[in-house]
Amino acid sequence: MERLIRRRTSSAREKTEGELLDLAEYFSTYCCEKHERVKALYINSWGLIMNPNHKLCPECQELLNYSINLYLRCPHSPKPDCKKCDNLCFAPAYRLRFQEVIRFVEGIL
């Protein structure tokens, strides 16, 4: 029984890490395209590669931090897509900005 629990936890952790990396990649792409900055990070088959010559702008970094904090505190397991969830965690102003980032990046992918 302990083995099954550990395996599930590991799998859930890997899924969470992957989703957070995807979120960081979205914000990096958005900030690069919208705010004329050098892309902050890249994700390849080996994982995350940071560009040491760049950081997200303060607005994008704030929204990314807010989004990650909400993601990690999500009470649902498994976590649903935010747009399909009945419990709206994002404050209205943050929700609009987050949706803008996601829609913009999905439009260029």
LOFIKE-150288 format. One record per residue (C-alpha): residue in one letter; residue number from 1; y, z, x. Coordinates in Angstrom, 3 decimals, always signed. Layout:
N
   resn   resi          y          z          x
      A    NUM          Y          Z          X
...
REM end
This chain:
109
   resn   resi          y          z          x
      M      1     +0.000     +0.000     +0.000
      E      2     +2.438     +0.799     +2.836
      R      3     +1.844     -2.611     +4.368
      L      4     +2.829     -4.366     +1.154
      I      5     +6.012     -2.333     +0.883
      R      6     +6.962     -3.087     +4.480
      R      7     +6.256     -6.774     +4.049
      R      8     +8.428     -6.971     +0.925
      T      9    +11.238     -5.061     +2.593
      S     10    +11.137     -7.364     +5.600
      S     11    +11.167    -10.431     +3.372
      A     12    +14.048     -9.066     +1.300
      R     13    +15.954     -8.233     +4.481
      E     14    +15.413    -11.742     +5.854
      K     15    +16.600    -13.236     +2.559
      T     16    +19.699    -11.011     +2.589
      E     17    +20.510    -11.920     +6.188
      G     18    +20.098    -15.612     +5.399
      E     19    +22.358    -15.416     +2.360
      L     20    +25.023    -13.512     +4.306
      L     21    +24.878    -16.101     +7.100
      D     22    +25.310    -18.837     +4.497
      L     23    +28.302    -16.988     +3.061
      A     24    +29.865    -16.630     +6.511
      E     25    +29.284    -20.346     +7.142
      Y     26    +31.021    -21.194     +3.853
      F     27    +34.060    -19.136     +4.800
      S     28    +34.153    -20.607     +8.292
      T     29    +34.068    -24.145     +6.898
      Y     30    +36.696    -23.369     +4.268
      C     31    +39.071    -21.724     +6.740
      C     32    +38.615    -24.594     +9.187
      E     33    +39.354    -27.260     +6.582
      K     34    +42.067    -25.523     +4.553
      H     35    +43.909    -23.599     +7.227
      E     36    +43.570    -26.114    +10.075
      R     37    +41.632    -23.792    +12.328
      V     38    +38.779    -24.343    +14.747
      K     39    +35.484    -23.595    +13.044
      A     40    +34.555    -19.944    +13.587
      L     41    +30.805    -20.226    +13.537
      Y     42    +27.931    -22.577    +13.200
      I     43    +24.430    -22.031    +11.921
      N     44    +21.611    -23.975    +13.494
      S     45    +17.850    -23.610    +13.466
      W     46    +18.064    -20.719    +15.960
      G     47    +20.554    -18.700    +13.927
      L     48    +24.248    -17.944    +14.129
      I     49    +26.419    -19.221    +16.957
      M     50    +29.929    -17.797    +17.160
      N     51    +32.850    -19.782    +18.503
      P     52    +34.633    -17.261    +20.761
      N     53    +37.909    -19.207    +20.566
      H     54    +38.394    -18.621    +16.860
      K     55    +38.578    -16.009    +14.177
      L     56    +39.024    -16.477    +10.458
      C     57    +42.573    -16.203     +9.196
      P     58    +43.411    -12.736     +7.797
      E     59    +43.143    -13.882     +4.167
      C     60    +39.714    -15.470     +4.634
      Q     61    +38.453    -12.520     +6.682
      E     62    +39.588    -10.072     +3.988
      L     63    +37.839    -12.045     +1.239
      L     64    +34.674    -12.431     +3.327
      N     65    +34.576     -8.681     +4.022
      Y     66    +35.124     -7.929     +0.323
      S     67    +32.373    -10.374     -0.677
      I     68    +29.862     -8.989     +1.826
      N     69    +30.597     -5.430     +0.704
      L     70    +29.942     -6.342     -2.945
      Y     71    +26.824     -8.298     -2.017
      L     72    +25.348     -5.354     -0.125
      R     73    +26.127     -2.941     -2.975
      C     74    +24.646     -5.170     -5.700
      P     75    +22.505     -2.956     -7.967
      H     76    +20.216     -5.799     -9.046
      S     77    +16.908     -6.557     -7.404
      P     78    +16.313     -9.391     -6.952
      K     79    +19.979    -10.266     -6.720
      P     80    +20.969    -13.011     -9.187
      D     81    +23.596    -15.661     -8.530
      C     82    +26.966    -14.029     -9.182
      K     83    +27.945    -16.741    -11.663
      K     84    +24.828    -15.957    -13.731
      C     85    +25.292    -12.189    -13.667
      D     86    +26.519    -10.200    -16.678
      N     87    +28.014     -7.506    -14.443
      L     88    +31.195     -8.921    -12.892
      C     89    +31.722     -7.017     -9.646
      F     90    +34.618     -9.071     -8.281
      A     91    +38.135     -8.086     -9.249
      P     92    +39.762    -11.064    -11.064
      A     93    +42.034    -12.097     -8.172
      Y     94    +39.185    -11.968     -5.672
      R     95    +36.855    -13.797     -8.062
      L     96    +39.240    -16.757     -8.318
      R     97    +39.671    -16.971     -4.543
      F     98    +35.916    -16.665     -3.974
      Q     99    +35.192    -19.408     -6.509
      E    100    +37.741    -21.629     -4.768
      V    101    +35.964    -21.206     -1.427
      I    102    +32.504    -21.864     -2.880
      R    103    +33.581    -24.901     -4.936
      F    104    +35.496    -26.413     -2.026
      V    105    +32.632    -26.098     +0.442
      E    106    +29.962    -27.248     -2.034
      G    107    +32.138    -30.314     -2.670
      I    108    +32.028    -31.359     +0.988
      L    109    +28.397    -30.499     +1.729
REM end
